[in-house]
Protein backbone atom coordinates (compact mmCIF):
# COMPACT_ATOMS: atom_id res chain seq x y z
CA UNK A 1 0.00 0.00 0.00
CA UNK A 2 1.27 3.45 -0.86
CA UNK A 3 1.55 6.01 1.85
CA UNK A 4 -0.16 9.39 1.93
CA UNK A 5 3.20 10.87 0.98
CA UNK A 6 2.67 9.37 -2.49
CA UNK A 7 -0.74 10.95 -3.16
CA UNK A 8 0.14 12.76 -6.43
CA UNK A 9 1.72 9.62 -7.91
CA UNK A 10 -1.13 7.35 -6.83
CA UNK A 11 -3.78 9.72 -8.19
CA UNK A 12 -1.89 9.97 -11.46
CA UNK A 13 -1.88 6.17 -11.67
CA UNK A 14 -5.65 6.19 -11.27
CA UNK A 15 -6.09 8.90 -13.87
CA UNK A 16 -7.07 11.49 -11.30
CA UNK A 17 -5.84 15.07 -11.23
CA UNK A 18 -3.98 16.51 -8.28
CA UNK A 19 -5.91 19.76 -7.96
CA UNK A 20 -3.28 21.30 -5.73
CA UNK A 21 -0.69 21.46 -8.49
CA UNK A 22 -2.37 21.03 -11.88
CA UNK A 23 -4.72 23.26 -13.84
CA UNK A 24 -6.57 21.74 -16.77
CA UNK A 25 -8.95 23.09 -19.37
CA UNK A 26 -10.15 19.65 -20.50
CA UNK A 27 -13.68 18.45 -19.82
CA UNK A 28 -13.91 17.15 -16.25
CA UNK A 29 -14.35 13.37 -15.96
CA UNK A 30 -17.01 13.69 -13.25
CA UNK A 31 -19.22 16.44 -11.90
CA UNK A 32 -16.97 16.56 -8.83
CA UNK A 33 -14.03 17.67 -10.94
CA UNK A 34 -15.70 21.09 -11.20
CA UNK A 35 -14.69 23.80 -8.77
CA UNK A 36 -17.53 24.27 -6.28
CA UNK A 37 -15.91 27.03 -4.31
CA UNK A 38 -17.80 30.28 -3.95
CA UNK A 39 -15.00 32.89 -3.83
CA UNK A 40 -16.86 34.93 -1.22
CA UNK A 41 -16.47 32.05 1.25
CA UNK A 42 -12.74 31.61 1.12
CA UNK A 43 -10.78 34.83 0.93
CA UNK A 44 -7.46 34.38 2.64
CA UNK A 45 -4.53 36.52 3.69
CA UNK A 46 -2.14 33.62 4.29
CA UNK A 47 1.42 34.17 3.16
CA UNK A 48 2.53 31.55 0.62
CA UNK A 49 5.07 30.12 3.07
CA UNK A 50 2.27 29.34 5.54
CA UNK A 51 -0.33 28.21 3.06
CA UNK A 52 0.63 24.81 1.69
CA UNK A 53 3.80 23.30 3.13
CA UNK A 54 3.70 19.56 3.76
CA UNK A 55 2.75 18.93 7.39
CA UNK A 56 2.85 15.24 8.16
CA UNK A 57 0.47 13.58 10.60
CA UNK A 58 2.35 11.75 13.34
CA UNK A 59 1.07 9.39 16.03
CA UNK A 60 -0.01 11.09 19.24
CA UNK A 61 -2.70 13.30 20.74
CA UNK A 62 -4.83 15.62 18.60
CA UNK A 63 -7.39 18.05 20.03
CA UNK A 64 -10.67 19.07 18.35
CA UNK A 65 -10.69 22.70 19.42
CA UNK A 66 -13.67 24.74 20.55
CA UNK A 67 -15.21 27.58 18.57
CA UNK A 68 -15.20 30.76 20.65
CA UNK A 69 -17.98 33.35 20.49
CA UNK A 70 -18.72 36.69 22.09
CA UNK A 71 -21.06 36.11 25.06
CA UNK A 72 -23.17 39.10 24.07
CA UNK A 73 -23.43 38.86 20.28
CA UNK A 74 -22.39 35.24 19.56
CA UNK A 75 -20.00 36.57 16.91
CA UNK A 76 -16.81 34.56 16.35
CA UNK A 77 -14.19 35.60 18.90
CA UNK A 78 -10.91 35.41 17.00
CA UNK A 79 -8.79 36.55 19.96
CA UNK A 80 -9.99 33.72 22.22
CA UNK A 81 -9.78 31.25 19.34
CA UNK A 82 -6.11 32.17 18.91
CA UNK A 83 -5.42 32.09 22.65
CA UNK A 84 -6.88 28.61 23.00
CA UNK A 85 -5.05 27.22 19.97
CA UNK A 86 -1.71 28.46 21.31
CA UNK A 87 -2.43 26.99 24.74
CA UNK A 88 -3.01 23.60 23.09
CA UNK A 89 0.21 23.87 21.08
CA UNK A 90 2.26 24.77 24.14
CA UNK A 91 0.83 21.77 26.00
CA UNK A 92 2.48 19.50 23.45
CA UNK A 93 -0.41 18.24 21.34
CA UNK A 94 0.53 16.78 17.98
CA UNK A 95 -2.10 18.64 15.98
CA UNK A 96 -5.43 20.47 16.07
CA UNK A 97 -8.85 19.89 14.53
CA UNK A 98 -11.17 22.77 13.73
CA UNK A 99 -14.92 22.30 13.14
CA UNK A 100 -15.32 18.97 14.86
CA UNK A 101 -18.19 18.20 17.21
CA UNK A 102 -16.61 20.26 19.98
CA UNK A 103 -16.04 23.04 17.45
CA UNK A 104 -19.80 23.51 16.91
CA UNK A 105 -19.44 23.00 13.17
CA UNK A 106 -23.22 22.79 12.82
CA UNK A 107 -23.50 26.36 14.16
CA UNK A 108 -21.04 27.92 11.70
CA UNK A 109 -21.44 29.51 8.28
CA UNK A 110 -18.85 28.81 5.59
CA UNK A 111 -17.33 32.23 6.17
CA UNK A 112 -17.02 31.61 9.90
CA UNK A 113 -15.39 28.23 9.32
CA UNK A 114 -12.77 29.92 7.16
CA UNK A 115 -12.15 32.63 9.78
CA UNK A 116 -11.66 30.11 12.58
CA UNK A 117 -9.30 27.86 10.61
CA UNK A 118 -7.32 30.84 9.33
CA UNK A 119 -7.10 32.34 12.82
CA UNK A 120 -5.91 29.01 14.22
CA UNK A 121 -3.25 28.64 11.54
CA UNK A 122 -1.92 32.15 12.04
CA UNK A 123 -1.95 31.83 15.84
CA UNK A 124 0.08 28.62 16.06
CA UNK A 125 2.50 29.81 13.38
CA UNK A 126 3.10 33.11 15.18
CA UNK A 127 3.63 31.23 18.46
CA UNK A 128 6.44 29.15 16.96
CA UNK A 129 4.55 26.07 15.74
CA UNK A 130 4.38 26.59 11.96
CA UNK A 131 4.63 22.85 11.25
CA UNK A 132 1.65 21.87 13.42
CA UNK A 133 -0.92 20.12 11.21
CA UNK A 134 -4.49 21.37 11.24
CA UNK A 135 -7.27 18.95 10.35
CA UNK A 136 -10.50 20.66 9.31
CA UNK A 137 -13.96 19.18 9.79
CA UNK A 138 -15.69 19.38 6.40
CA UNK A 139 -18.94 17.57 7.06
CA UNK A 140 -22.01 18.73 5.10
CA UNK A 141 -25.34 17.25 3.98
CA UNK A 142 -24.27 16.74 0.34
CA UNK A 143 -21.21 15.49 -1.50
CA UNK A 144 -21.02 18.77 -3.42
CA UNK A 145 -20.98 21.00 -0.34
CA UNK A 146 -18.51 18.71 1.42
CA UNK A 147 -16.08 19.18 -1.49
CA UNK A 148 -16.64 22.94 -1.32
CA UNK A 149 -15.74 22.89 2.38
CA UNK A 150 -12.58 20.89 1.60
CA UNK A 151 -11.56 23.61 -0.85
CA UNK A 152 -12.33 26.31 1.70
CA UNK A 153 -10.29 24.39 4.30
CA UNK A 154 -7.25 24.38 2.05
CA UNK A 155 -7.59 28.08 1.24
CA UNK A 156 -7.81 28.85 4.96
CA UNK A 157 -4.58 27.06 5.87
CA UNK A 158 -5.87 23.58 6.69
CA UNK A 159 -3.80 20.51 5.91
CA UNK A 160 -6.32 17.67 6.07
CA UNK A 161 -10.10 17.29 5.85
CA UNK A 162 -12.13 15.23 8.34
CA UNK A 163 -15.28 13.80 6.75
CA UNK A 164 -18.39 13.03 8.76
CA UNK A 165 -20.91 11.04 6.74
CA UNK A 166 -24.15 12.95 5.97
CA UNK A 167 -27.11 11.95 8.12
CA UNK A 168 -30.07 13.87 6.66
CA UNK A 169 -31.31 10.92 4.58
CA UNK A 170 -29.79 8.16 6.67
CA UNK A 171 -32.52 5.58 6.05
CA UNK A 172 -32.05 5.81 2.28
CA UNK A 173 -28.29 5.27 2.11
CA UNK A 174 -26.77 1.93 1.20
CA UNK A 175 -23.36 0.47 1.93
CA UNK A 176 -22.39 1.29 -1.65
CA UNK A 177 -23.47 4.92 -1.29
CA UNK A 178 -21.45 5.18 1.92
CA UNK A 179 -18.30 4.15 0.11
CA UNK A 180 -19.10 6.29 -2.92
CA UNK A 181 -19.46 9.41 -0.77
CA UNK A 182 -15.96 9.09 0.66
CA UNK A 183 -14.47 8.13 -2.70
CA UNK A 184 -16.14 11.04 -4.51
CA UNK A 185 -15.00 13.58 -1.94
CA UNK A 186 -11.49 12.15 -1.67
CA UNK A 187 -11.15 12.17 -5.45
CA UNK A 188 -12.07 15.85 -5.68
CA UNK A 189 -10.61 17.23 -2.43
CA UNK A 190 -7.42 19.29 -2.66
CA UNK A 191 -6.58 18.04 0.85
CA UNK A 192 -5.97 14.47 2.02
CA UNK A 193 -9.01 13.26 3.95
CA UNK A 194 -9.74 11.28 7.10
CA UNK A 195 -12.92 9.28 7.74
CA UNK A 196 -14.90 10.31 10.83
CA UNK A 197 -17.00 7.42 12.13
CA UNK A 198 -19.43 8.79 14.73
CA UNK A 199 -22.60 6.67 14.72
CA UNK A 200 -24.11 8.47 17.73
CA UNK A 201 -24.37 11.60 15.54
CA UNK A 202 -24.89 10.22 12.03
CA UNK A 203 -26.80 7.03 12.80
CA UNK A 204 -24.38 5.24 10.45
CA UNK A 205 -21.68 2.93 11.80
CA UNK A 206 -19.04 2.15 9.21
CA UNK A 207 -17.70 -1.37 9.56
CA UNK A 208 -14.04 -2.36 9.58
CA UNK A 209 -14.21 -3.87 6.09
CA UNK A 210 -15.51 -0.63 4.58
CA UNK A 211 -12.92 1.55 6.33
CA UNK A 212 -10.09 -0.82 5.36
CA UNK A 213 -11.25 -0.76 1.74
CA UNK A 214 -11.43 3.03 1.72
CA UNK A 215 -7.90 3.15 3.17
CA UNK A 216 -6.68 1.95 -0.24
CA UNK A 217 -7.75 5.24 -1.83
CA UNK A 218 -4.66 7.41 -2.45
CA UNK A 219 -6.23 10.51 -0.88
CA UNK A 220 -7.76 8.84 2.20
CA UNK A 221 -5.09 8.89 4.87
CA UNK A 222 -6.77 8.08 8.18
CA UNK A 223 -9.85 7.58 10.31
CA UNK A 224 -11.26 8.70 13.64
CA UNK A 225 -13.27 6.03 15.44
CA UNK A 226 -15.59 7.85 17.82
CA UNK A 227 -17.56 4.62 18.00
CA UNK A 228 -14.62 3.59 20.25
CA UNK A 229 -15.15 0.00 19.11
CA UNK A 230 -11.81 -1.59 19.94
CA UNK A 231 -12.68 -4.77 18.07
CA UNK A 232 -13.23 -2.70 14.93
CA UNK A 233 -9.96 -0.87 15.52
CA UNK A 234 -8.14 -4.19 15.88
CA UNK A 235 -9.59 -5.42 12.58
CA UNK A 236 -8.55 -2.24 10.78
CA UNK A 237 -5.08 -2.47 12.30
CA UNK A 238 -4.68 -6.07 11.13
CA UNK A 239 -5.65 -5.16 7.57
CA UNK A 240 -4.21 -1.68 7.08
CA UNK A 241 -1.21 -1.66 9.45
CA UNK A 242 -1.51 2.02 10.43
CA UNK A 243 1.27 4.23 11.70
CA UNK A 244 2.24 3.82 15.35
CA UNK A 245 4.97 5.22 17.58
CA UNK A 246 7.26 2.30 16.74
CA UNK A 247 6.38 1.65 13.10
CA UNK A 248 5.23 4.00 10.36
CA UNK A 249 3.51 1.05 8.71
CA UNK A 250 1.34 2.08 5.77
CA UNK A 251 1.26 5.71 6.98
CA UNK A 252 -2.54 5.43 7.41
CA UNK A 253 -3.61 7.01 10.71
CA UNK A 254 -6.13 5.14 12.86
CA UNK A 255 -7.24 7.31 15.80
CA UNK A 256 -9.38 6.51 18.80
CA UNK A 257 -12.18 9.02 19.24
CA UNK A 258 -12.09 10.02 22.91
CA UNK A 259 -9.73 10.29 25.86
CA UNK A 260 -11.48 7.61 27.92
CA UNK A 261 -10.20 4.93 25.55
CA UNK A 262 -6.84 6.42 24.61
CA UNK A 263 -4.70 3.70 26.15
CA UNK A 264 -6.83 0.91 24.74
CA UNK A 265 -6.60 2.40 21.25
CA UNK A 266 -2.81 2.63 21.38
CA UNK A 267 -2.35 -0.84 22.85
CA UNK A 268 -4.61 -2.14 20.09
CA UNK A 269 -2.26 -0.75 17.45
CA UNK A 270 -3.92 2.62 16.82
CA UNK A 271 -2.04 5.80 15.95
CA UNK A 272 -3.20 7.79 18.97
CA UNK A 273 -6.36 9.63 19.92
CA UNK A 274 -8.40 12.68 18.96
CA UNK A 275 -9.71 13.79 22.35
CA UNK A 276 -12.18 16.57 23.15
CA UNK A 277 -11.09 16.43 26.79
CA UNK A 278 -7.78 17.85 25.59
CA UNK A 279 -9.46 21.26 25.53
CA UNK A 280 -9.40 21.33 29.34
CA UNK A 281 -6.70 18.75 30.17
CA UNK A 282 -4.20 18.83 27.29
CA UNK A 283 -1.08 18.19 29.39
CA UNK A 284 -2.63 15.19 31.14
CA UNK A 285 -3.74 13.70 27.82
CA UNK A 286 -0.31 14.29 26.29
CA UNK A 287 1.35 12.70 29.32
CA UNK A 288 -0.87 9.64 28.97
CA UNK A 289 0.27 9.19 25.39
CA UNK A 290 3.91 9.76 26.34
CA UNK A 291 3.79 7.21 29.17
CA UNK A 292 2.52 4.60 26.74
CA UNK A 293 5.18 5.55 24.22
CA UNK A 294 7.88 5.16 26.90
CA UNK A 295 6.59 1.74 27.88
CA UNK A 296 5.49 2.86 31.36
CA UNK A 297 2.22 1.00 31.08
CA UNK A 298 1.35 0.81 34.78
CA UNK A 299 1.66 4.58 35.13
CA UNK A 300 -0.28 5.06 31.92
CA UNK A 301 -3.05 2.79 33.20
CA UNK A 302 -3.32 4.77 36.43
CA UNK A 303 -3.47 8.08 34.55
CA UNK A 304 -6.01 6.63 32.13
CA UNK A 305 -8.37 6.09 35.06
CA UNK A 306 -8.25 9.76 36.04
CA UNK A 307 -8.60 10.87 32.44
CA UNK A 308 -11.55 8.52 31.85
CA UNK A 309 -13.47 9.89 34.85
CA UNK A 310 -12.98 13.44 33.62
CA UNK A 311 -13.88 12.48 30.07
CA UNK A 312 -17.17 11.02 31.21
CA UNK A 313 -18.14 14.44 32.61
CA UNK A 314 -17.12 16.10 29.34
CA UNK A 315 -18.99 13.57 27.20
CA UNK A 316 -22.19 13.79 29.24
CA UNK A 317 -22.12 17.60 29.46
CA UNK A 318 -20.93 18.19 25.92
CA UNK A 319 -19.68 21.47 24.52
CA UNK A 320 -21.41 23.60 27.15
CA UNK A 321 -19.80 21.69 30.03
CA UNK A 322 -16.34 21.94 28.49
CA UNK A 323 -16.74 25.68 27.96
CA UNK A 324 -18.01 26.02 31.53
CA UNK A 325 -14.87 24.26 32.76
CA UNK A 326 -12.68 26.64 30.78
CA UNK A 327 -14.47 29.65 32.29
CA UNK A 328 -14.29 28.31 35.85
CA UNK A 329 -10.75 26.97 35.85
CA UNK A 330 -8.96 29.08 33.22
CA UNK A 331 -10.94 32.32 32.98
CA UNK A 332 -11.90 32.14 29.31
CA UNK A 333 -13.99 30.00 26.98
CA UNK A 334 -17.27 31.80 26.50
CA UNK A 335 -20.53 30.01 25.79
CA UNK A 336 -22.01 27.74 23.17
CA UNK A 337 -24.27 29.21 20.51
CA UNK A 338 -28.01 29.06 21.00
CA UNK A 339 -29.97 26.85 21.20
CA UNK A 340 -27.12 24.84 22.76
CA UNK A 341 -26.51 27.62 25.29
CA UNK A 342 -28.82 26.77 28.17
CA UNK A 343 -28.72 25.69 31.83
CA UNK A 344 -25.30 27.32 32.16
CA UNK A 345 -25.30 27.43 35.95
CA UNK A 346 -26.17 23.75 36.18
CA UNK A 347 -23.50 22.78 33.65
CA UNK A 348 -20.97 25.03 35.36
CA UNK A 349 -21.51 23.33 38.71
CA UNK A 350 -21.38 19.87 37.11
CA UNK A 351 -18.14 20.70 35.32
CA UNK A 352 -16.61 22.23 38.44
CA UNK A 353 -17.44 19.23 40.61
CA UNK A 354 -16.75 16.49 38.08
CA UNK A 355 -13.55 17.83 36.60
CA UNK A 356 -11.82 19.19 39.70
CA UNK A 357 -9.63 16.11 40.23
CA UNK A 358 -8.56 16.13 36.61
CA UNK A 359 -7.93 19.88 36.54
CA UNK A 360 -5.85 19.66 39.74
CA UNK A 361 -3.73 17.04 37.97
CA UNK A 362 -3.51 19.18 34.85
CA UNK A 363 -2.29 22.20 36.77
CA UNK A 364 0.36 20.12 38.53
CA UNK A 365 2.00 19.11 35.25
N, C-alpha and C positions, 0 to 999 in steps of 0.2 A: 504493500500500500504506500502510495506517495504521501509525503507530509504536506502540511499546509504551507510550507515554504516553497513548494513546487506548483502553486496554484496556476500561474500563467502558463507553464508548460502543460499541465494536465488539461486545462481548459482548451488549449490549442489542439491537443490530441483529440478532444471530443468535438472539435469544430466550433467551440464557443469563443466569444470575443472577450478579452480582458478589458472591461470598460474603463479601467483606471489609466490605461496607457495608450489605447488605440481609438482612433476616430475613423468611422467608416461612413460612406455615403451610399452603400449598397442597401438593397431592400432587407429589412430585418427578417430573420428566420422565424420569429414568433412575435406575438403582440408584446411580450415582455422585453423585447429588445429595444422598444421605444423608450425615450426618456419621459418619465412621468413627473419629473420635478417641476413644481410651480416656482419660478425664480423668486417670488415674493416670500416664500417660506424660508429660504436658505441663504440669505446674504451672510457673508462671513468676512471678518477682518483678520483672519489668521495669516501670519507670515508664512511664506512657503516652507521655511525650515521646520515649522511646527505642524504643518498641515498633514503631510503624508509620509513621514519616515516609517520604517518597518519596526513595529513594536511587537515583540514576540510574547505570546502567553506562556507563562511558566507555572509549574505546580505551586500551590499555596492558597492563601486566603484572599478572596475578593469580596468587596463590600458593595451591595446595591444601595447607593446613597439616597438620602431623602431629598425631596423637592422643598425648598423653603419659600414661604410666602409672607407678605406683610400681614400682621394680625388684623389690621384695620381694613385694608382694601383687597386682600388676597392676591395682590400682584406678586409676580415672581421677585424674590429678594435675592439679587445677585450677590450682594456682599456676604450674606450668611451662607449661600451656596458655596462660595469660594472658601470661606472660613472652614466650613465643614470638610470640604474636599482636602484641604491642606492638613487638617487634623488627622484625617484618615491616612494620608501619605506619610506623615511623620510617625504614625504608629507602626509603620512597617508593612502595611497591606501590599499585596502583589499587584492589585489593579482595582479599578472602580467600575461600577455599572450605573449608568444613568437610565431613568425611565423604566425601572423594574417595578415590581409590586409596591415596594416601599417608596419608590419615587413618584407615586401617584400618577402614573402615565395616563390613566383613564381620565384624569382631570386637566390634561394639558392640551393646548392647541399645538399645531405644527410649529408655529413661530416660537412658542414658549419652550418646546423641546429643544429647538436649535439654540436658544439663548442659554439654557441650562447646560447643555453639553459643551458649548463654546466657552462658557464661564468656567466650567470645571477644567477643561483643557488648559486654558490660560492660567488658572490659579495654580495648578500643580506644576506647570512649566516654570512659572515665575518663582515658585518656592524651591526649585532645584530638582524637580522630578520630571524632566521632559520626556523620559523614556517610559513613564508609567502608561500601560495600556488602558484605554477606556472602551468598555463594551457598552453599546447603546441598545436599549430595548426598542424594538421596532414593530411591536405587535399592532395589528389593525384588523378590521373586519374583512377586508378583501385582499387578495393577492396584489392587486394593482397598488393600493395605498401602502401596503407593507413595503413594496419595492421603492415607492416614493420616499418613505421614511428612512430606508437604508441609504438612499442618495443624500437625503438631508443630513443623516448621521455622519457620513463621510465629509460633507462640506462644512460641518460644524466641528471637525477635529476628532471624530470617533475613529476607532481602529477596527472594531468588530460589531456585528449586529446580532442581537439576541432575539430569536423568533418565538413568540408565543402563538400557538395555533388558534385561529379564529373560533369563536364559540357561538356566534349569533344564530347559526343554522345547524347546530351540533347534531340534531337527530337525522339530518339529511346527508351527512358526510359518510364516506366509505373509507376503508383502509387504503384503497388506491388514491382517493382524493387527498388523504392525509399526506401520503408520500409526495404526491404531485405538487402540493402547496409548497413544501420545503424545497423540492427540486426546482420549481419555477422561480421562487424567490432567490435561491442560491445561484441559479444560472444568470440572473439579471442584476444581482446586487454588486455594487462596486467594492463592498467590504466582505471579508470572510464572515460566515454566519455560524452561530451556535443554536442548537435546538433547546427550547425551554419547555420541559415537560412538567406541567402543573395542573393535574386533573381536578384539584379542588376548585380551580378557577374556570377552566375551560370545559370540564366535563368529559374530556378526552384523555385517556391514559395510553400513551404510546408504548408499545411493547418493545422488548429488547431486540427482537428480530428486525423490527422496522428501523429502530435507531441505528443498529449495526449496519444495515443496508444503506441508510442515508450517509453514514460515515465514509462510504466509498466515494461520495461526490467530492470533486476537487475543491469546492468552495465551502464545504461544511466541515468545520474544524473542531467542533466540540458539542457538549450537551450539558444542561443543568437539570438534575433530577430532583425536583422539589416534591415528587412523589415519595422520596426517601425510601424507595424499595431497594434494600440492599441485595436481594436476590437478583433483581433486574440489573443492578450495577455490576454484580459479579458476572452475569452472562455477557454484558457488553464488554467488560474487561477481557474475558476469555476470548472473545471474537476479535475485538478491535486492537487490544493491547495499547491502551492510552498512555500518555506521558505520566510518569511519576517522578518522585524526587531522585530515585536511583536509576531510572531508565527512561530515556526520551521516547522509547517505543515507536509508535506510528505517528507521534506528534498530536494525535487527537486528544482533546481535553475532556475528561469525564468528571464533572463536579457534582458533589453532594449539594443539596439545596437548602440546608439550614444548619445552624451551629450545633443543634442538639444531636446530630448524627455525624459530626465532623470526623471523629476518630474512627468510627465504623467505616465511613466512606474511604478513608485513606488506607486502613488495614485491608479493605476489600480490593485494593488496587486502583482506587480513584485518584484523580489528579489534585484533589484538594476540595475546597468548599466555597460556595458563594453564600454568605451568611448575613442576613439582615441585622442580627444582633450586633454585628461589627460596628454599627452606627453608634452604639452606646458603650460597647466593650471591645474596641479594636485590639488593644494590646493583649488582653486575655485570650482573644481568639487567635491572634498571631502566635502567642506563646504556646498555645495548644498544638498548633501545626508544627512549630519548631521542636517541641518536645518529642513529637512522633518522629520527625525527621532525624533527630539525634539518637533515636532508639531508646529514649527514656519513657518506656511505655507505661510503667506504673504511675509515674508522675503525670503523664498525659491522661491516664484513665481517671485519676483523682480530679484533675482540672476539668475534664469533660463533664463530670458530675455537676460541678458548680455552674459551668456554662450551660448545661442542659436545663437546669432549674431556672436560670435567668431567661433562656430562650423560650421556655414555656410561657412565661409572663408576656414576652414580646409577641409571640405567636397568637396568644389568646386576645391580647389588647390591640394588636395590629399597629398601623401607622400612628394612630392618635396616642397610644400608650408609649411608643418609642419617642415621639416628639415631646410628650409630657416628661419622660425621663431626662431628655436633653435639657429641658427648661429647668427642672428641679435640680439636677446634679451638675450641669455645666453652664447654665445661664443663657442658653440660646436654643433655637430649634423651631419656635413659632408653633403654628397650628396646622392641622389638615384643612383642606378646602371643603366647604359645605357641598353635599350634606354629610360628609364624613365627620366634620367638626361638630361634636355633640358630647354631652356628659363629661366635659373636660375635668371637672373637679373629681369625679369618680375615677376616671382613668389616671389622673395625676396621683391620687392616693394609692391606687393599685400598683402603679409603676414604682412609686416611692417605696412601698412596703416590699413588693416582690423582687425588686432589682437591687436592693440595698447591699446585700451580701456580695453580689457580683460587682457592683460599682466600687465597693470598698476594696475588692481585689484589684480591679482595674486601676484605681488611683494609687495602689501600692507598687505597681510595676513601673 
